[in-house]
Amino acid sequence: MTASLNGKVIAVTGAGRGIGRAVARLAAAEGASVVVADHGGAVSARAEPSPLVAEEVAGEICAAGGRAVACSEDVSAMSGGRRIVEAALDQYGRIDGMVCCAGIMVTKYLWELEEKEWDDVIAVHVKGHFSCFQAAARAMIPQGSGSLVAISSAAAINAPPNLTAYCTAKAAILGLTFSTANALARHGINTNCVMPNASTRMSDSYYGSVDCLSDQVGETLRASLAEGTYRDPALMAPVIAYLLSDAARDINGQVFQARGNEVQRLGPFNWGHTMASPEPWDIGTLAARLPQELGPDLKPPPIPWPEKA
């Protein structure tokens, strides 16, 4: 089995910038025909769409000798996911891979979020994955093959306190990955998830709100200065492209974190300590036993970055 994408048709959402752009460019360089899908909107809301963002990347790919078509669709609408897949079918006759990099971020605490901000983040990330995965799966099932790659984030686990909607959305994507992997395996379709760690305009929108980053990381966190550093989005693309290849077709339902030149696999979720009672529980018994037997770590783990003061 080869890790090449030669002859495959790959759709990438959020492909106009950052990690999505890097994936689209690498997929094309590896021989894939690419649907460059990007609504071209703002980083913090479903607003200000522009088809030029996707068209520019598709143009870059074609100028380099690759094959690409631009598709400016809103993945938070079911019709958007369908039209991205239709673009692949209309242009190339099939679809072999779907990568969902599209996303937005609102940096606010639970009590600060407006309803629309919550709805927008959940819609773009969670419904955006669902709309594209469903449309792709419906085309892939008759083929008996295909690969879906979800994009989550370490924020789903680390849970920074002022990324309420984003953390929720990225955690939901894990559940979607696991369920979809179990559902589609019998049809020859694998589903995996990547938690990338790189500098993009989205990470800029978060780190720009942090007042006390150390000089050790400092400027290398900024997307404009990330090229050639461990935060370069291009470093994320090979892991994602590999999961689209035939060499990875037996990998299913897995979550990988990519950071610089490191790749980690998320281990199985396991329960910690267990306690039992010969009688039904009552509040007093729980109060007496639970902290000692299921503790002492009964608070959230520390987050990796300082929150805004």
C-alpha positions in Angstrom: 0.0 0.0 0.0 1.2 3.5 -0.9 1.2 6.7 1.1 0.8 8.6 -2.1 -2.5 10.4 -2.9 -2.0 10.0 -6.6 -5.4 9.7 -8.3 -7.4 10.5 -5.3 -10.0 13.3 -5.0 -9.7 15.2 -1.7 -12.0 17.9 -0.3 -10.6 20.2 2.3 -12.7 22.7 4.2 -11.1 25.8 5.7 -8.6 25.4 2.9 -8.1 29.1 2.2 -5.8 29.7 5.1 -3.6 28.1 7.8 -3.7 24.3 8.3 -6.4 23.7 5.6 -4.3 25.5 3.0 -1.3 23.5 3.9 -3.3 20.2 3.6 -4.7 21.2 0.3 -1.4 22.2 -1.2 0.3 19.0 0.1 -2.5 16.8 -1.2 -2.2 18.3 -4.6 1.6 17.9 -4.5 1.1 14.2 -3.7 -1.1 13.8 -6.8 -4.6 14.4 -5.5 -7.2 16.4 -7.2 -8.4 18.9 -4.6 -11.6 20.8 -3.8 -10.5 23.9 -2.0 -13.5 24.7 0.1 -13.5 27.9 2.2 -16.3 30.4 3.0 -13.7 33.1 3.3 -15.3 34.5 6.5 -14.3 36.2 9.7 -12.3 34.3 12.3 -14.9 34.9 15.1 -18.3 34.8 13.4 -20.2 33.5 10.4 -19.7 36.8 8.6 -17.9 38.6 5.8 -17.7 35.6 3.3 -15.5 36.0 0.2 -15.0 33.5 -2.6 -11.5 35.0 -3.3 -10.0 33.1 -0.4 -10.6 29.7 -1.9 -10.0 30.9 -5.4 -6.5 32.1 -4.5 -5.4 28.8 -3.1 -6.9 26.8 -6.0 -5.0 29.2 -8.3 -1.7 28.5 -6.4 -2.2 24.8 -6.8 -3.0 25.0 -10.5 -0.1 27.3 -11.1 2.2 24.7 -9.5 0.9 22.1 -11.9 -1.7 20.5 -9.7 -5.5 20.1 -10.0 -7.8 22.1 -7.9 -11.3 23.7 -7.9 -12.4 26.4 -5.6 -15.7 26.1 -3.7 -16.9 28.9 -1.4 -19.5 27.3 0.8 -20.8 27.7 4.4 -20.3 24.3 6.0 -22.6 25.2 8.9 -25.5 24.7 6.4 -26.3 21.2 5.2 -26.5 22.5 1.7 -22.9 23.7 2.1 -21.6 20.3 2.8 -23.6 18.8 0.0 -22.3 21.3 -2.5 -18.7 20.7 -1.6 -19.1 17.0 -2.3 -21.1 17.8 -5.5 -18.1 20.0 -6.6 -15.8 16.9 -6.3 -18.3 14.7 -8.1 -19.0 17.2 -10.9 -15.4 18.0 -11.5 -13.6 14.7 -10.9 -16.3 12.0 -10.7 -15.7 10.8 -7.2 -14.5 11.7 -3.7 -11.9 9.8 -1.7 -11.2 12.0 1.2 -12.8 14.8 3.3 -10.8 16.9 5.7 -12.7 19.4 7.9 -10.4 22.3 8.9 -13.1 25.0 8.8 -13.6 26.7 12.2 -14.1 29.9 14.1 -13.3 31.0 17.6 -14.8 33.3 20.2 -12.6 34.1 23.2 -15.2 34.6 26.0 -16.1 33.1 29.3 -19.4 31.2 29.8 -21.1 34.3 31.3 -19.9 36.6 28.5 -21.0 34.6 25.5 -23.9 35.9 23.4 -26.3 33.3 22.0 -25.3 34.0 18.4 -21.6 33.6 19.3 -22.3 30.2 20.9 -24.5 29.1 17.9 -22.0 30.2 15.3 -19.1 28.3 16.9 -21.1 25.1 17.4 -22.6 25.4 13.9 -19.3 25.9 12.0 -17.4 23.2 13.9 -19.9 20.5 14.9 -22.6 20.9 12.2 -19.8 21.7 9.7 -18.2 18.4 10.3 -21.6 16.6 10.2 -22.7 18.3 7.0 -19.5 17.4 5.2 -19.1 13.9 6.7 -22.7 13.0 5.8 -22.4 14.2 2.3 -19.1 12.5 1.7 -20.2 9.3 3.3 -23.2 9.1 1.0 -20.9 9.3 -2.0 -18.3 7.0 -0.5 -20.5 4.1 0.6 -21.3 3.0 -3.0 -17.6 3.2 -3.8 -16.7 1.0 -0.7 -13.8 3.2 0.2 -12.9 6.6 1.5 -11.3 8.5 4.4 -12.7 11.2 6.7 -10.4 13.3 8.8 -11.9 15.4 11.6 -10.0 18.3 13.1 -10.3 18.7 16.9 -8.0 20.5 19.3 -6.2 19.9 22.6 -8.6 22.5 23.9 -11.2 19.7 24.0 -9.1 18.2 26.8 -7.2 21.1 28.3 -10.3 23.3 28.3 -9.1 26.9 28.6 -11.7 28.8 30.6 -12.4 31.5 28.1 -12.9 29.3 25.1 -16.3 27.8 26.3 -17.9 27.4 22.9 -14.7 26.3 21.1 -13.8 23.7 23.8 -17.4 22.3 23.6 -17.3 22.1 19.9 -14.0 20.4 19.7 -15.0 17.8 22.3 -18.1 17.1 20.4 -16.0 16.4 17.3 -14.3 13.5 19.2 -17.7 11.9 19.8 -18.6 12.3 16.1 -15.3 10.8 15.1 -15.8 7.7 17.2 -19.4 7.1 16.2 -18.7 7.7 12.5 -15.7 5.3 12.6 -17.9 2.6 14.0 -20.7 3.2 11.5 -18.6 3.4 8.3 -15.9 0.8 8.9 -18.1 -1.9 7.4 -18.3 0.2 4.2 -14.5 0.4 3.8 -14.4 4.0 5.1 -12.1 5.1 7.9 -12.6 8.1 10.1 -9.8 9.6 12.2 -9.2 12.9 14.0 -6.2 15.1 14.3 -5.5 17.7 17.1 -3.1 20.1 15.3 -0.9 22.5 17.2 0.2 25.4 14.9 0.0 29.1 14.5 -3.0 30.4 12.5 -5.2 33.4 12.5 -7.5 31.5 14.9 -4.7 30.9 17.4 -3.6 34.5 17.0 -7.1 35.6 18.0 -6.7 33.6 21.3 -3.1 34.3 22.1 -3.6 37.9 21.4 -5.9 38.1 24.4 -3.3 36.6 26.7 -1.3 39.2 28.6 1.5 37.2 30.2 3.1 34.8 27.6 6.7 34.2 28.3 9.5 35.4 26.0 10.5 31.7 25.5 7.5 31.2 23.2 6.5 34.8 22.6 6.7 35.8 18.9 6.8 32.2 17.5 3.2 31.9 18.5 2.2 34.5 15.9 1.0 33.2 12.6 2.9 35.8 10.6 6.2 34.5 12.1 5.5 30.8 12.2 7.0 29.7 8.9 10.0 27.5 9.6 9.3 27.2 13.3 7.7 24.4 15.3 4.4 26.3 14.9 4.4 26.2 11.1 1.0 25.0 9.9 2.8 23.1 7.1 4.1 20.7 9.7 0.5 19.5 10.3 -0.2 18.6 6.7 1.8 15.3 6.4 0.0 13.6 9.3 -3.4 14.5 7.8 -2.4 13.6 4.3 -1.1 10.2 5.5 -4.5 9.4 7.1 -6.0 10.0 3.6 -3.7 7.5 1.9 -4.2 3.8 1.3 -1.3 3.1 3.7 -3.6 4.3 6.6 -6.7 2.5 5.5 -6.6 0.1 8.5 -6.3 3.0 11.0 -9.8 3.9 12.2 -11.4 5.7 15.1 -8.1 7.2 16.3 -7.1 10.6 17.6 -3.6 12.0 16.9 -2.0 15.2 18.2 0.5 16.8 15.9 2.9 19.4 17.3 6.0 20.4 15.3 7.8 17.2 14.4 6.0 15.1 17.1 2.9 12.9 16.7 1.0 11.5 19.7 -1.8 9.0 19.8 -4.6 9.6 22.2 -4.9 6.6 24.5 -8.1 4.9 25.5 -10.4 6.7 27.9 -10.3 4.9 31.2 -12.1 5.3 34.5 -9.9 6.0 37.5 -10.5 4.8 41.1 -13.7 2.8 41.9 -15.6 2.6 45.1 -18.6 0.4 45.9 -21.2 0.0 48.7 -23.1 -3.1 49.8 -26.2 -0.8 50.2 -27.7 1.9 48.0 -25.8 5.2 48.3 -26.9 8.0 50.5 -25.5 11.6 50.5 -23.8 11.2 53.9 -21.9 8.1 52.9 -20.8 9.7 49.6 -19.6 12.7 51.5 -17.6 10.6 53.9 -16.1 8.2 51.3 -15.9 9.9 47.9 -13.2 12.5 48.5 -10.9 9.9 50.2 -11.5 7.0 47.8 -11.9 8.8 44.5 -9.6 11.7 45.2 -7.5 13.5 45.9 -7.4 15.1 42.4 -11.0 16.3 42.2 -10.4 19.6 40.5 -9.6 20.4 36.8 -6.0 20.0 35.8 -4.0 23.2 35.3 -4.3 24.6 31.8 -1.2 25.0 29.6 -1.5 28.7 29.0 -2.3 31.5 31.4 -5.8 33.0 31.1 -6.3 36.7 30.5 -6.2 38.6 33.8 
